[in-house]
Amino acid sequence: MDLGLAGKRAVVTGASRGIGLAVTRALLEEGAHVVTGARHEIDELRELAAVRQVTVDLSTPGGPAELIRTATADGGIDVLVNNVGAVAVRSDGFAAIDDEEWLATWNLTFMSAVRTTRAALPALLASGRATIVNVASVNSSLPDPAVLDYSAAKAALANFSKALSKELGPRGIRVNSVSPGPVETGMWLGDSGVAHSVATANGISAQDVIAQQSGEAATGRFTTADEVADLVVLLAGDRAGNVTGADFLIDGGLIQTL
């Protein structure tokens, strides 16, 4: 299926691993040119002619603008994927989350998307037919005290996406979000990931946590990063040409409400 992305220019944040890396690969397979923004470059993308890696801290006020300046130095932007974010398990409860931790989560998981979108907006408008896809989370509608600040930031991102779609739709820019449940990435399965942190706090094994979480989904498993990437790229392309202001769950049936 031709998604109409060949030759398009895309920017992907948080692209050095996990969902962001999978989205970058999927866009490349569709023939897009990709500029990535992350704190670290990765070897597997360094030699690809259709990728330009920008090393930048997107949690800072100036980081997103630096990324977009580099991305637009030799062309425009047709697709923006705001993916960067991070989660910390708050096993000591709400009162233990101090202002610095709240602001760190807010800046990386929410304000990075706001700032990157704001910086990219002139280029996206100039494209005439651009798309923005924001990677939210099931936690935007499934608040969890163990990731309280992350849940709040993702809820803000989902709200931001919907509101922005109303403003930008008449101007030729579609805005959608995807909300993954647990995904087979380092954020969940790594040595310092969610499963390990929850297991340590509760005196059980990480495998027990993974099995319990998997069992809560109708499919009985985690989503893969490639499955999330496929959904993101479909929304970014022309085949979803009249889809805007929507949020798409990809959680294996974890959320059971309408």
N, C-alpha and C positions, 0 to 999 in steps of 0.2 A: 504493500500500500504506500503510495507516494503521499507524504504529508506536506509537501510543498515547502520544505525547509532547505532544499539544495541552494547553496550560495548565500543563504541568509547569515547574518552576523548575530551571534548570541553572547551574552555575558552570564556566567554562572558563578555564584558565590559559594564558598565552602566546598570547593571542588577537589580538594586534595585527597578525599577518602569518602567512603560510604555512599550516600545518596547522590551527593554532588558529583563525585567521580563517575558514578553510573550514568547520571544525566549527561555529563560531558561526552562520554563514550557514545551514548544513544544519539545525541545531536550530531556527532561526527559521522556516525553510520548513515545519517540522513543527508549528509553532504553539507552541513553547516560549518561555518568558521566560528570558533569559540575562543573567547577571552575568559580566563578563569581568575578568580580572586581568592586567595587563601594565605595563611601565614607561612606556608611552606610550599615549595615546588616539589613535584614528584617526578622521578626518572621516567616512568612509563609514558608521560605526556611530553617530556622535554624535546624529543626528536620529531614530534609530529608537526608538519608544516601548517596544518589547519588550526593549531592551538597556540595561543600566546598566554603564558602564565605570568600573573602579576603577584608579587609577594607583598602583602598588605595586611594590616590589622584592621579588620572591618568593624571592630567594636569601638574604635576611636571616632571622634567627630569628623576628622579629615580623611580617614581611610577610604570610605566609599567614593568620595569625590576624586581621590587619587586613582582609584581603579577605573572610574569612568573616563577620566582624562586620558589615561593610557589607552583604553578601549576605543575611544573616538579619535585618536591621533591620526589614524589612517583609514577611517571609515565610520559608518553609522552603527546603529543598534536596532535590530528587528525583534529580538527576543531577550527578555530579562528573566532569569530564574533566581529568586531570592531564597537560598537554601541554608545559608550559614546559621548555626545555632549550637547550643550545648546544654546539657542537663546535668544537674548534680542532685543526688539523692539526699533529702533532708531528714535523716533518721532521728535528729534531736528535736524536731518539731518547729512550728512557726516561730516561736520566740527566739530561737537560736539563729534565725536568718537575719543577719545585720544589714544595715543600709548598703554597705559595700558589695555584699553578695547580691542583694536585690538589683542594684544598679548594673553590676557586671552582667547579670542575666538579661536585664532589660536592654542594655546597649547592644549586646551581641545577637540576641534572639529576636528582638523587635526593632530597635532603632537602626540597626544595620540595614534592614529592608526599607525603612522609611528614607534613610539618607541615600541609599543607593538608587532608589526609585526617583527621588527628587533630582539627583544629579543626572540621571539618565533620561529624564523626561523630555528635554528638548530634542535629543536624538531619536527617541521613540516616536514623538510627534512628527518629526521630519520623515520617518519611515513611511508614514501614511497608513500602514496596516501592521501594527506591532502587537506583541503579546507580552504579558507579565504573568508568571506563574510563581506563587508564593508557597513554600513548603511549610504548612502549619503542622498540626498533630491532632490525634484523637483527644489529647489532653486539653484542647481548646474548648471541647464540649463535655469532657469527662475529667473534671477537676480532681486532682489527686494530692492530698496533703504531703505525700512523700516527695513530690516534685512541684510544690506549690508555686514557686516563683516562675518556673518554666511553664506551668499550665496557664498562669496569668498572662505571660508574654505571648504565648501562642494564641490565646483567646483574643488578645489585642490585634495580632497579625491577621486572624481570620476576619475580624470586624473591619480592619483597615482595608483588606482586599475587597470586601463587599462594597464598602462606601466608595472606594476609589473607582470601582467598576462603573458606578453610576455617573461619575464625573467624566471619565475618560472614554466610555463607550461611544458617545456621540462624536468623539474626536479621533476615532479610528484605532483605539487601543483596547484590546480585550484583557481583562484581569480576572484570573481564577486562582483558586488555591487547592492543594491536595492535603489530606490529613491522614498520614500513615499511622497505623498502630505500631506495635513492636516490629522492628526491622532487623534483619540479620546483618548488623554492622557493629563496629567497635563501640558505638554509643551504648548498645545493649550488651554485647557479648565480650567486649574487651576486658583486659585485666583490671581496669578501673571503671568498667562500665556499670550500667544499672543493675544487672543480675548479680555481679560480684558485690556491689555495695549493699544491696538488699540482703543478700545472703550473709554477709558479715554482720550486719545489724541484727539479724534474727537467728544467728547461730545455726544456719543450714548451709547446704552446698549451693553453688551457683546453678548447677544442673537441676536441682530441685526447684529453684525459682523459675528457670526457663521452662521446665515441664509444666509448672502450675500456670504460668502466663500463657503458654501455648494452648493449654486445655480450656482457657476462657474464650478462645476464638472458635467459631463454628467449624473452621477448616482444620483446627488442631495444630496450627503451625504459625511461625512468624512469616511476615512478608519478606521477600528478597529486595535488595536495593535495585536490581534490574527491573522488577515489577513496578516499583514506584517510578523509576525513570521512564518506563514506557508510557505511563499515564501522563507524566509531566510533558513529555515530548508530543504526545497526541494533542494535548491542550495547547501547546505552543504552535502547532501547525495549522494549516489551512483546513484540514478535515473537520476541525472543531470550530469552523468559522463564525457560527452564531451562538457560541457558548461563552457567556461572560457573567461575572458575579456569582459563580457557582463554587461550591466546595465539595470535593470528591473524597469520600472515605475509601481507604484501602487498608483494611484492618482484619480481613478474614472473618468478618461478622462479629467482631468483638463488641461493638456498640449495637445493642438490640432494639433501641427505640427508633421511631420514625424520625 
